[in-house]
Amino acid sequence: MSKKVENIGNTFTSAENKKKQKQRMRRRVVRKRITLFGGILLAIIIILSIMLVTQKQSNSEDAVERQHKEEKYQKQQDEELALKEQLNNLNDKSYIEKVARDDYYLSNDGEVVFKLPEDKSKAESKSAKQDK
């Protein structure tokens, strides 16, 4: 009972076969186009993702560097204030007189300077201040 099916070679069947073949070709072309544009879109997404990650890394490194520079700037500001204060003190005659009496044991006419023994902690702190 096996029957062999054959196409009839009339114009209707040949037209239908051409329509089917055109549809297959269009589907292939559409699939190729979708694959191509999908690949391009995927490549763009990957490139943008890589750029985003590198930009975030760069931003975090810059933030750390900025924090270090702000700390350094704050230290320099503090040092500048200390130096200005020291300059003001050096312009003050009473401060210079006090330093000369304390550190260099200078005295006015008729005065006698006595050096009293100090605690070790006071001597160490005084020498540490002079080292700075």
N, CA, C and O atoms as CSV, one atom per row, in Angstrom:
chain,resi,resn,atom,element,x,y,z
A,1,MET,N,N,0.787,-1.181,0.000
A,1,MET,CA,C,0.000,0.000,0.000
A,1,MET,C,C,0.843,1.265,0.000
A,1,MET,O,O,0.353,2.343,0.337
A,2,SER,N,N,2.000,1.148,-0.344
A,2,SER,CA,C,2.788,2.353,-0.386
A,2,SER,C,C,2.566,3.063,-1.709
A,2,SER,O,O,2.690,2.492,-2.793
A,3,LYS,N,N,2.244,4.296,-1.570
A,3,LYS,CA,C,1.986,5.096,-2.762
A,3,LYS,C,C,3.101,6.120,-2.891
A,3,LYS,O,O,3.569,6.703,-1.912
A,4,LYS,N,N,3.482,6.302,-4.065
A,4,LYS,CA,C,4.498,7.291,-4.330
A,4,LYS,C,C,3.785,8.571,-4.743
A,4,LYS,O,O,2.966,8.576,-5.663
A,5,VAL,N,N,4.123,9.692,-4.021
A,5,VAL,CA,C,3.477,10.951,-4.319
A,5,VAL,C,C,4.382,11.731,-5.257
A,5,VAL,O,O,5.568,11.927,-4.991
A,6,GLU,N,N,3.814,12.153,-6.317
A,6,GLU,CA,C,4.573,12.931,-7.272
A,6,GLU,C,C,3.918,14.302,-7.432
A,6,GLU,O,O,2.700,14.453,-7.334
A,7,ASN,N,N,4.773,15.290,-7.681
A,7,ASN,CA,C,4.258,16.630,-7.942
A,7,ASN,C,C,3.787,16.730,-9.386
A,7,ASN,O,O,4.393,16.219,-10.328
A,8,ILE,N,N,2.707,17.397,-9.481
A,8,ILE,CA,C,2.184,17.604,-10.819
A,8,ILE,C,C,2.878,18.848,-11.370
A,8,ILE,O,O,2.995,19.848,-10.662
A,9,GLY,N,N,3.307,18.806,-12.536
A,9,GLY,CA,C,4.066,19.900,-13.112
A,9,GLY,C,C,3.220,21.007,-13.692
A,9,GLY,O,O,3.548,21.543,-14.750
A,10,ASN,N,N,2.146,21.359,-13.030
A,10,ASN,CA,C,1.341,22.449,-13.573
A,10,ASN,C,C,1.797,23.787,-13.000
A,10,ASN,O,O,2.686,23.822,-12.150
A,11,THR,N,N,1.211,24.864,-13.446
A,11,THR,CA,C,1.634,26.208,-13.048
A,11,THR,C,C,1.312,26.508,-11.595
A,11,THR,O,O,2.072,27.220,-10.937
A,12,PHE,N,N,0.224,25.993,-11.081
A,12,PHE,CA,C,-0.137,26.249,-9.679
A,12,PHE,C,C,0.891,25.667,-8.720
A,12,PHE,O,O,1.354,26.359,-7.813
A,13,THR,N,N,1.255,24.397,-8.913
A,13,THR,CA,C,2.221,23.762,-8.019
A,13,THR,C,C,3.591,24.390,-8.155
A,13,THR,O,O,4.295,24.553,-7.158
A,14,SER,N,N,3.981,24.742,-9.349
A,14,SER,CA,C,5.285,25.388,-9.508
A,14,SER,C,C,5.280,26.773,-8.864
A,14,SER,O,O,6.292,27.184,-8.297
A,15,ALA,N,N,4.180,27.491,-8.939
A,15,ALA,CA,C,4.077,28.804,-8.284
A,15,ALA,C,C,4.122,28.638,-6.774
A,15,ALA,O,O,4.774,29.420,-6.082
A,16,GLU,N,N,3.437,27.632,-6.261
A,16,GLU,CA,C,3.463,27.379,-4.814
A,16,GLU,C,C,4.864,26.988,-4.361
A,16,GLU,O,O,5.321,27.424,-3.304
A,17,ASN,N,N,5.535,26.180,-5.141
A,17,ASN,CA,C,6.915,25.795,-4.800
A,17,ASN,C,C,7.836,27.022,-4.802
A,17,ASN,O,O,8.712,27.127,-3.943
A,18,LYS,N,N,7.657,27.940,-5.739
A,18,LYS,CA,C,8.465,29.164,-5.786
A,18,LYS,C,C,8.175,30.038,-4.574
A,18,LYS,O,O,9.091,30.629,-4.001
A,19,LYS,N,N,6.889,30.125,-4.172
A,19,LYS,CA,C,6.534,30.909,-2.979
A,19,LYS,C,C,7.201,30.334,-1.740
A,19,LYS,O,O,7.741,31.067,-0.911
A,20,LYS,N,N,7.154,29.001,-1.623
A,20,LYS,CA,C,7.777,28.338,-0.461
A,20,LYS,C,C,9.287,28.563,-0.464
A,20,LYS,O,O,9.892,28.804,0.580
A,21,GLN,N,N,9.876,28.482,-1.637
A,21,GLN,CA,C,11.323,28.688,-1.739
A,21,GLN,C,C,11.682,30.133,-1.386
A,21,GLN,O,O,12.689,30.360,-0.715
A,22,LYS,N,N,10.892,31.109,-1.819
A,22,LYS,CA,C,11.125,32.507,-1.483
A,22,LYS,C,C,10.989,32.718,0.030
A,22,LYS,O,O,11.773,33.442,0.642
A,23,GLN,N,N,9.984,32.073,0.612
A,23,GLN,CA,C,9.798,32.200,2.060
A,23,GLN,C,C,10.999,31.621,2.808
A,23,GLN,O,O,11.467,32.203,3.786
A,24,ARG,N,N,11.495,30.467,2.341
A,24,ARG,CA,C,12.686,29.876,2.972
A,24,ARG,C,C,13.894,30.812,2.842
A,24,ARG,O,O,14.656,30.985,3.793
A,25,MET,N,N,14.059,31.405,1.675
A,25,MET,CA,C,15.173,32.333,1.465
A,25,MET,C,C,15.034,33.564,2.362
A,25,MET,O,O,16.012,34.027,2.949
A,26,ARG,N,N,13.811,34.089,2.461
A,26,ARG,CA,C,13.586,35.244,3.330
A,26,ARG,C,C,13.874,34.886,4.778
A,26,ARG,O,O,14.495,35.666,5.499
A,27,ARG,N,N,13.430,33.718,5.206
A,27,ARG,CA,C,13.705,33.291,6.590
A,27,ARG,C,C,15.208,33.193,6.829
A,27,ARG,O,O,15.703,33.617,7.873
A,28,ARG,N,N,15.935,32.632,5.855
A,28,ARG,CA,C,17.385,32.536,5.998
A,28,ARG,C,C,18.014,33.919,6.088
A,28,ARG,O,O,18.880,34.161,6.928
A,29,VAL,N,N,17.580,34.815,5.227
A,29,VAL,CA,C,18.117,36.178,5.227
A,29,VAL,C,C,17.787,36.864,6.548
A,29,VAL,O,O,18.639,37.529,7.138
A,30,VAL,N,N,16.545,36.700,7.011
A,30,VAL,CA,C,16.138,37.309,8.280
A,30,VAL,C,C,16.951,36.727,9.427
A,30,VAL,O,O,17.407,37.469,10.297
A,31,ARG,N,N,17.138,35.428,9.443
A,31,ARG,CA,C,17.961,34.797,10.496
A,31,ARG,C,C,19.393,35.318,10.454
A,31,ARG,O,O,19.978,35.600,11.499
A,32,LYS,N,N,19.957,35.446,9.272
A,32,LYS,CA,C,21.329,35.967,9.145
A,32,LYS,C,C,21.408,37.412,9.651
A,32,LYS,O,O,22.343,37.791,10.357
A,33,ARG,N,N,20.404,38.202,9.271
A,33,ARG,CA,C,20.392,39.601,9.716
A,33,ARG,C,C,20.239,39.680,11.231
A,33,ARG,O,O,20.943,40.444,11.891
A,34,ILE,N,N,19.326,38.897,11.778
A,34,ILE,CA,C,19.132,38.901,13.236
A,34,ILE,C,C,20.404,38.450,13.936
A,34,ILE,O,O,20.799,39.030,14.947
A,35,THR,N,N,21.038,37.426,13.408
A,35,THR,CA,C,22.301,36.950,13.997
A,35,THR,C,C,23.369,38.032,13.916
A,35,THR,O,O,24.083,38.271,14.890
A,36,LEU,N,N,23.484,38.683,12.777
A,36,LEU,CA,C,24.487,39.725,12.606
A,36,LEU,C,C,24.237,40.893,13.559
A,36,LEU,O,O,25.136,41.309,14.289
A,37,PHE,N,N,23.014,41.415,13.548
A,37,PHE,CA,C,22.713,42.551,14.424
A,37,PHE,C,C,22.765,42.171,15.897
A,37,PHE,O,O,23.171,42.976,16.736
A,38,GLY,N,N,22.359,40.961,16.208
A,38,GLY,CA,C,22.458,40.475,17.594
A,38,GLY,C,C,23.908,40.380,18.039
A,38,GLY,O,O,24.245,40.733,19.169
A,39,GLY,N,N,24.766,39.899,17.137
A,39,GLY,CA,C,26.198,39.826,17.453
A,39,GLY,C,C,26.801,41.203,17.664
A,39,GLY,O,O,27.592,41.420,18.582
A,40,ILE,N,N,26.413,42.132,16.792
A,40,ILE,CA,C,26.916,43.507,16.932
A,40,ILE,C,C,26.434,44.112,18.241
A,40,ILE,O,O,27.203,44.751,18.959
A,41,LEU,N,N,25.153,43.907,18.550
A,41,LEU,CA,C,24.594,44.427,19.804
A,41,LEU,C,C,25.285,43.798,21.009
A,41,LEU,O,O,25.592,44.492,21.979
A,42,LEU,N,N,25.528,42.508,20.957
A,42,LEU,CA,C,26.223,41.825,22.052
A,42,LEU,C,C,27.642,42.365,22.216
A,42,LEU,O,O,28.102,42.559,23.341
A,43,ALA,N,N,28.337,42.610,21.105
A,43,ALA,CA,C,29.699,43.161,21.175
A,43,ALA,C,C,29.675,44.556,21.798
A,43,ALA,O,O,30.538,44.892,22.610
A,44,ILE,N,N,28.694,45.361,21.418
A,44,ILE,CA,C,28.588,46.713,21.987
A,44,ILE,C,C,28.322,46.639,23.483
A,44,ILE,O,O,28.917,47.387,24.258
A,45,ILE,N,N,27.433,45.742,23.892
A,45,ILE,CA,C,27.126,45.593,25.317
A,45,ILE,C,C,28.361,45.142,26.093
A,45,ILE,O,O,28.618,45.642,27.188
A,46,ILE,N,N,29.115,44.219,25.548
A,46,ILE,CA,C,30.329,43.739,26.223
A,46,ILE,C,C,31.349,44.869,26.337
A,46,ILE,O,O,31.954,45.052,27.393
A,47,ILE,N,N,31.540,45.619,25.269
A,47,ILE,CA,C,32.501,46.736,25.290
A,47,ILE,C,C,32.088,47.775,26.322
A,47,ILE,O,O,32.923,48.255,27.089
A,48,LEU,N,N,30.804,48.125,26.347
A,48,LEU,CA,C,30.329,49.116,27.317
A,48,LEU,C,C,30.457,48.603,28.755
A,48,LEU,O,O,30.764,49.372,29.666
A,49,SER,N,N,30.222,47.311,28.953
A,49,SER,CA,C,30.376,46.736,30.294
A,49,SER,C,C,31.828,46.806,30.754
A,49,SER,O,O,32.106,47.134,31.907
A,50,ILE,N,N,32.743,46.500,29.854
A,50,ILE,CA,C,34.166,46.575,30.191
A,50,ILE,C,C,34.555,48.014,30.513
A,50,ILE,O,O,35.297,48.262,31.463
A,51,MET,N,N,34.054,48.960,29.723
A,51,MET,CA,C,34.353,50.366,29.987
A,51,MET,C,C,33.793,50.803,31.336
A,51,MET,O,O,34.432,51.568,32.058
A,52,LEU,N,N,32.605,50.320,31.677
A,52,LEU,CA,C,31.987,50.662,32.952
A,52,LEU,C,C,32.825,50.147,34.121
A,52,LEU,O,O,33.049,50.867,35.093
A,53,VAL,N,N,33.281,48.913,34.025
A,53,VAL,CA,C,34.087,48.326,35.107
A,53,VAL,C,C,35.408,49.072,35.251
A,53,VAL,O,O,35.823,49.379,36.368
A,54,THR,N,N,36.073,49.367,34.134
A,54,THR,CA,C,37.354,50.079,34.229
A,54,THR,C,C,37.157,51.490,34.761
A,54,THR,O,O,38.000,51.995,35.502
A,55,GLN,N,N,36.057,52.129,34.394
A,55,GLN,CA,C,35.777,53.477,34.892
A,55,GLN,C,C,35.524,53.463,36.393
A,55,GLN,O,O,35.975,54.358,37.107
A,56,LYS,N,N,34.806,52.451,36.875
A,56,LYS,CA,C,34.568,52.345,38.322
A,56,LYS,C,C,35.879,52.131,39.064
A,56,LYS,O,O,36.098,52.723,40.120
A,57,GLN,N,N,36.750,51.292,38.522
A,57,GLN,CA,C,38.057,51.075,39.148
A,57,GLN,C,C,38.847,52.379,39.181
A,57,GLN,O,O,39.435,52.730,40.203
A,58,SER,N,N,38.857,53.074,38.088
A,58,SER,CA,C,39.581,54.338,38.007
A,58,SER,C,C,39.019,55.345,39.005
A,58,SER,O,O,39.775,56.059,39.664
A,59,ASN,N,N,37.704,55.403,39.115
A,59,ASN,CA,C,37.080,56.324,40.067
A,59,ASN,C,C,37.440,55.975,41.499
A,59,ASN,O,O,37.699,56.870,42.303
A,60,SER,N,N,37.462,54.693,41.833
A,60,SER,CA,C,37.801,54.313,43.206
A,60,SER,C,C,39.267,54.633,43.508
A,60,SER,O,O,39.591,55.082,44.608
A,61,GLU,N,N,40.155,54.400,42.531
A,61,GLU,CA,C,41.567,54.743,42.734
A,61,GLU,C,C,41.734,56.250,42.896
A,61,GLU,O,O,42.506,56.710,43.737
A,62,ASP,N,N,41.011,57.008,42.093
A,62,ASP,CA,C,41.085,58.466,42.198
A,62,ASP,C,C,40.536,58.956,43.531
A,62,ASP,O,O,41.048,59.921,44.100
A,63,ALA,N,N,39.494,58.293,44.031
A,63,ALA,CA,C,38.928,58.685,45.323
A,63,ALA,C,C,39.936,58.443,46.446
A,63,ALA,O,O,40.070,59.264,47.353
A,64,VAL,N,N,40.641,57.315,46.382
A,64,VAL,CA,C,41.660,57.022,47.398
A,64,VAL,C,C,42.787,58.046,47.307
A,64,VAL,O,O,43.247,58.558,48.328
A,65,GLU,N,N,43.228,58.342,46.097
A,65,GLU,CA,C,44.298,59.331,45.914
A,65,GLU,C,C,43.858,60.706,46.417
A,65,GLU,O,O,44.632,61.424,47.051
A,66,ARG,N,N,42.620,61.057,46.128
A,66,ARG,CA,C,42.103,62.349,46.586
A,66,ARG,C,C,42.069,62.408,48.110
A,66,ARG,O,O,42.398,63.436,48.702
A,67,GLN,N,N,41.671,61.304,48.743
A,67,GLN,CA,C,41.629,61.261,50.205
A,67,GLN,C,C,43.030,61.470,50.785
A,67,GLN,O,O,43.201,62.212,51.752
A,68,HIS,N,N,44.029,60.813,50.189
A,68,HIS,CA,C,45.406,60.983,50.666
A,68,HIS,C,C,45.865,62.431,50.494
A,68,HIS,O,O,46.521,62.995,51.370
A,69,LYS,N,N,45.516,63.014,49.368
A,69,LYS,CA,C,45.942,64.397,49.122
A,69,LYS,C,C,45.225,65.362,50.061
A,69,LYS,O,O,45.814,66.353,50.493
A,70,GLU,N,N,43.963,65.086,50.381
A,70,GLU,CA,C,43.257,65.948,51.330
A,70,GLU,C,C,43.880,65.851,52.718
A,70,GLU,O,O,44.004,66.854,53.420
A,71,GLU,N,N,44.276,64.623,53.114
A,71,GLU,CA,C,44.943,64.457,54.406
A,71,GLU,C,C,46.271,65.214,54.414
A,71,GLU,O,O,46.603,65.893,55.386
A,72,LYS,N,N,47.022,65.091,53.327
A,72,LYS,CA,C,48.301,65.791,53.234
A,72,LYS,C,C,48.088,67.303,53.279
A,72,LYS,O,O,48.848,68.020,53.930
A,73,TYR,N,N,47.059,67.783,52.591
A,73,TYR,CA,C,46.747,69.208,52.587
A,73,TYR,C,C,46.373,69.684,53.992
A,73,TYR,O,O,46.783,70.762,54.420
A,74,GLN,N,N,45.593,68.871,54.701
A,74,GLN,CA,C,45.200,69.244,56.065
A,74,GLN,C,C,46.430,69.307,56.974
A,74,GLN,O,O,46.535,70.204,57.810
A,75,LYS,N,N,47.352,68.369,56.817
A,75,LYS,CA,C,48.583,68.399,57.616
A,75,LYS,C,C,49.390,69.662,57.308
A,75,LYS,O,O,49.939,70.295,58.210
A,76,GLN,N,N,49.455,70.014,56.045
A,76,GLN,CA,C,50.192,71.214,55.666
A,76,GLN,C,C,49.518,72.476,56.202
A,76,GLN,O,O,50.193,73.434,56.579
A,77,GLN,N,N,48.186,72.473,56.233
A,77,GLN,CA,C,47.472,73.614,56.802
A,77,GLN,C,C,47.788,73.743,58.289
A,77,GLN,O,O,48.030,74.842,58.790
A,78,ASP,N,N,47.781,72.597,58.996
A,78,ASP,CA,C,48.105,72.626,60.422
A,78,ASP,C,C,49.536,73.105,60.650
A,78,ASP,O,O,49.809,73.888,61.560
A,79,GLU,N,N,50.442,72.616,59.803
A,79,GLU,CA,C,51.844,73.025,59.920
A,79,GLU,C,C,51.986,74.524,59.650
A,79,GLU,O,O,52.758,75.208,60.321
A,80,GLU,N,N,51.249,75.025,58.676
A,80,GLU,CA,C,51.296,76.453,58.366
A,80,GLU,C,C,50.801,77.282,59.556
A,80,GLU,O,O,51.393,78.308,59.892
A,81,LEU,N,N,49.720,76.835,60.185
A,81,LEU,CA,C,49.224,77.548,61.365
A,81,LEU,C,C,50.254,77.545,62.488
A,81,LEU,O,O,50.465,78.558,63.155
A,82,ALA,N,N,50.897,76.384,62.690
A,82,ALA,CA,C,51.906,76.301,63.737
A,82,ALA,C,C,53.075,77.241,63.432
A,82,ALA,O,O,53.594,77.908,64.327
A,83,LEU,N,N,53.482,77.285,62.167
A,83,LEU,CA,C,54.587,78.160,61.794
A,83,LEU,C,C,54.212,79.639,61.934
A,83,LEU,O,O,55.039,80.453,62.345
A,84,LYS,N,N,52.976,79.983,61.594
A,84,LYS,CA,C,52.535,81.368,61.769
A,84,LYS,C,C,52.512,81.746,63.249
A,84,LYS,O,O,52.890,82.853,63.630
A,85,GLU,N,N,52.067,80.813,64.063
A,85,GLU,CA,C,52.040,81.064,65.511
A,85,GLU,C,C,53.461,81.243,66.039
A,85,GLU,O,O,53.729,82.123,66.857
A,86,GLN,N,N,54.364,80.394,65.557
A,86,GLN,CA,C,55.754,80.508,65.983
A,86,GLN,C,C,56.346,81.837,65.514
A,86,GLN,O,O,57.111,82.466,66.245
A,87,LEU,N,N,56.004,82.260,64.322
A,87,LEU,CA,C,56.488,83.543,63.810
A,87,LEU,C,C,55.967,84.696,64.663
A,87,LEU,O,O,56.709,85.623,64.988
A,88,ASN,N,N,54.692,84.632,65.020
A,88,ASN,CA,C,54.131,85.666,65.893
A,88,ASN,C,C,54.830,85.674,67.250
A,88,ASN,O,O,55.099,86.734,67.816
A,89,ASN,N,N,55.118,84.486,67.759
A,89,ASN,CA,C,55.820,84.395,69.044
A,89,ASN,C,C,57.228,84.963,68.945
A,89,ASN,O,O,57.698,85.628,69.868
A,90,LEU,N,N,57.901,84.704,67.831
A,90,LEU,CA,C,59.262,85.209,67.670
A,90,LEU,C,C,59.290,86.729,67.506
A,90,LEU,O,O,60.320,87.358,67.752
A,91,ASN,N,N,58.198,87.305,67.105
A,91,ASN,CA,C,58.109,88.769,67.021
A,91,ASN,C,C,57.746,89.395,68.364
A,91,ASN,O,O,57.812,90.613,68.525
A,92,ASP,N,N,57.367,88.566,69.318
A,92,ASP,CA,C,56.981,89.047,70.653
A,92,ASP,C,C,58.218,89.050,71.555
A,92,ASP,O,O,58.849,88.014,71.761
A,93,LYS,N,N,58.555,90.228,72.088
A,93,LYS,CA,C,59.775,90.381,72.887
A,93,LYS,C,C,59.714,89.564,74.175
A,93,LYS,O,O,60.733,89.011,74.590
A,94,SER,N,N,58.559,89.472,74.812
A,94,SER,CA,C,58.463,88.715,76.066
A,94,SER,C,C,58.673,87.218,75.833
A,94,SER,O,O,59.240,86.536,76.686
A,95,TYR,N,N,58.223,86.706,74.692
A,95,TYR,CA,C,58.435,85.286,74.382
A,95,TYR,C,C,59.922,85.006,74.163
A,95,TYR,O,O,60.455,84.014,74.661
A,96,ILE,N,N,60.581,85.881,73.418
A,96,ILE,CA,C,62.014,85.706,73.173
A,96,ILE,C,C,62.778,85.743,74.488
A,96,ILE,O,O,63.700,84.955,74.698
A,97,GLU,N,N,62.402,86.641,75.355
A,97,GLU,CA,C,63.048,86.737,76.662
A,97,GLU,C,C,62.839,85.459,77.466
A,97,GLU,O,O,63.767,84.982,78.119
A,98,LYS,N,N,61.644,84.904,77.427
A,98,LYS,CA,C,61.332,83.669,78.159
A,98,LYS,C,C,62.153,82.496,77.610
A,98,LYS,O,O,62.690,81.695,78.376
A,99,VAL,N,N,62.246,82.402,76.269
A,99,VAL,CA,C,63.023,81.322,75.654
A,99,VAL,C,C,64.493,81.465,76.019
A,99,VAL,O,O,65.155,80.480,76.344
A,100,ALA,N,N,64.993,82.669,75.969
A,100,ALA,CA,C,66.396,82.897,76.308
A,100,ALA,C,C,66.662,82.522,77.762
A,100,ALA,O,O,67.714,81.959,78.066
A,101,ARG,N,N,65.738,82.821,78.659
A,101,ARG,CA,C,65.925,82.472,80.076
A,101,ARG,C,C,65.833,80.958,80.287
A,101,ARG,O,O,66.645,80.374,81.004
A,102,ASP,N,N,64.826,80.324,79.651
A,102,ASP,CA,C,64.603,78.892,79.893
A,102,ASP,C,C,65.637,78.010,79.208
A,102,ASP,O,O,66.190,77.105,79.833
A,103,ASP,N,N,65.900,78.262,77.944
A,103,ASP,CA,C,66.758,77.357,77.178
A,103,ASP,C,C,68.231,77.709,77.248
A,103,ASP,O,O,69.076,76.814,77.247
A,104,TYR,N,N,68.560,78.994,77.309
A,104,TYR,CA,C,69.957,79.408,77.245
A,104,TYR,C,C,70.491,79.980,78.554
A,104,TYR,O,O,71.639,80.420,78.624
A,105,TYR,N,N,69.667,79.973,79.574
A,105,TYR,CA,C,70.051,80.409,80.932
A,105,TYR,C,C,70.643,81.819,80.930
A,105,TYR,O,O,71.622,82.082,81.628
A,106,LEU,N,N,70.068,82.700,80.167
A,106,LEU,CA,C,70.501,84.092,80.166
A,106,LEU,C,C,69.762,84.839,81.283
A,106,LEU,O,O,68.659,84.464,81.681
A,107,SER,N,N,70.378,85.866,81.757
A,107,SER,CA,C,69.747,86.619,82.842
A,107,SER,C,C,69.976,88.112,82.643
A,107,SER,O,O,70.835,88.534,81.870
A,108,ASN,N,N,69.185,88.890,83.359
A,108,ASN,CA,C,69.381,90.339,83.356
A,108,ASN,C,C,70.545,90.682,84.279
A,108,ASN,O,O,71.049,89.824,85.004
A,109,ASP,N,N,70.959,91.927,84.247
A,109,ASP,CA,C,72.050,92.351,85.132
A,109,ASP,C,C,71.611,92.195,86.585
A,109,ASP,O,O,70.522,92.624,86.966
A,110,GLY,N,N,72.458,91.586,87.376
A,110,GLY,CA,C,72.197,91.433,88.792
A,110,GLY,C,C,71.394,90.191,89.148
A,110,GLY,O,O,71.159,89.941,90.330
A,111,GLU,N,N,70.966,89.405,88.168
A,111,GLU,CA,C,70.209,88.186,88.456
A,111,GLU,C,C,71.146,86.984,88.451
A,111,GLU,O,O,72.146,86.945,87.734
A,112,VAL,N,N,70.783,86.001,89.280
A,112,VAL,CA,C,71.539,84.753,89.322
A,112,VAL,C,C,70.588,83.635,88.900
A,112,VAL,O,O,69.465,83.559,89.398
A,113,VAL,N,N,71.033,82.758,87.976
A,113,VAL,CA,C,70.191,81.682,87.461
A,113,VAL,C,C,70.594,80.396,88.160
A,113,VAL,O,O,71.770,80.032,88.190
A,114,PHE,N,N,69.601,79.713,88.722
A,114,PHE,CA,C,69.813,78.408,89.339
A,114,PHE,C,C,69.087,77.366,88.509
A,114,PHE,O,O,67.935,77.551,88.114
A,115,LYS,N,N,69.781,76.268,88.253
A,115,LYS,CA,C,69.155,75.183,87.512
A,115,LYS,C,C,68.732,74.120,88.505
A,115,LYS,O,O,69.556,73.577,89.241
A,116,LEU,N,N,67.432,73.825,88.521
A,116,LEU,CA,C,66.899,72.817,89.419
A,116,LEU,C,C,66.777,71.495,88.675
A,116,LEU,O,O,66.514,71.488,87.473
A,117,PRO,N,N,66.964,70.374,89.371
A,117,PRO,CA,C,66.813,69.079,88.691
A,117,PRO,C,C,65.356,68.873,88.254
A,117,PRO,O,O,64.423,69.196,88.989
A,118,GLU,N,N,65.185,68.339,87.068
A,118,GLU,CA,C,63.853,68.109,86.512
A,118,GLU,C,C,63.549,66.619,86.486
A,118,GLU,O,O,64.446,65.785,86.612
A,119,ASP,N,N,62.293,66.303,86.324
A,119,ASP,CA,C,61.914,64.903,86.133
A,119,ASP,C,C,62.425,64.440,84.774
A,119,ASP,O,O,62.627,65.248,83.867
A,120,LYS,N,N,62.631,63.138,84.644
A,120,LYS,CA,C,63.089,62.606,83.362
A,120,LYS,C,C,62.033,62.814,82.283
A,120,LYS,O,O,62.363,63.107,81.133
A,121,SER,N,N,60.775,62.664,82.650
A,121,SER,CA,C,59.707,62.812,81.646
A,121,SER,C,C,59.659,64.233,81.112
A,121,SER,O,O,59.425,64.427,79.919
A,122,LYS,N,N,59.873,65.233,81.960
A,122,LYS,CA,C,59.879,66.620,81.506
A,122,LYS,C,C,61.056,66.870,80.577
A,122,LYS,O,O,60.915,67.552,79.563
A,123,ALA,N,N,62.219,66.321,80.918
A,123,ALA,CA,C,63.408,66.513,80.100
A,123,ALA,C,C,63.240,65.852,78.732
A,123,ALA,O,O,63.648,66.411,77.714
A,124,GLU,N,N,62.639,64.659,78.711
A,124,GLU,CA,C,62.436,63.957,77.447
A,124,GLU,C,C,61.425,64.701,76.570
A,124,GLU,O,O,61.610,64.821,75.359
A,125,SER,N,N,60.367,65.191,77.189
A,125,SER,CA,C,59.354,65.899,76.404
A,125,SER,C,C,59.915,67.211,75.861
A,125,SER,O,O,59.586,67.621,74.748
A,126,LYS,N,N,60.755,67.860,76.646
A,126,LYS,CA,C,61.363,69.116,76.215
A,126,LYS,C,C,62.317,68.863,75.045
A,126,LYS,O,O,62.341,69.631,74.084
A,127,SER,N,N,63.105,67.780,75.129
A,127,SER,CA,C,64.037,67.468,74.043
A,127,SER,C,C,63.272,67.036,72.799
A,127,SER,O,O,63.707,67.322,71.683
A,128,ALA,N,N,62.149,66.356,72.967
A,128,ALA,CA,C,61.338,65.954,71.820
A,128,ALA,C,C,60.745,67.164,71.134
A,128,ALA,O,O,60.660,67.190,69.906
A,129,LYS,N,N,60.329,68.177,71.897
A,129,LYS,CA,C,59.786,69.401,71.310
A,129,LYS,C,C,60.864,70.147,70.523
A,129,LYS,O,O,60.590,70.727,69.473
A,130,GLN,N,N,62.090,70.125,71.041
A,130,GLN,CA,C,63.178,70.827,70.357
A,130,GLN,C,C,63.546,70.106,69.055
A,130,GLN,O,O,63.950,70.749,68.086
A,131,ASP,N,N,63.410,68.776,69.027
A,131,ASP,CA,C,63.736,68.019,67.829
A,131,ASP,C,C,62.767,68.335,66.685
A,131,ASP,O,O,63.134,68.273,65.511
A,132,LYS,N,N,61.553,68.666,67.039
A,132,LYS,CA,C,60.559,68.967,66.006
A,132,LYS,C,C,60.893,70.284,65.411
A,132,LYS,O,O,60.191,70.751,64.513
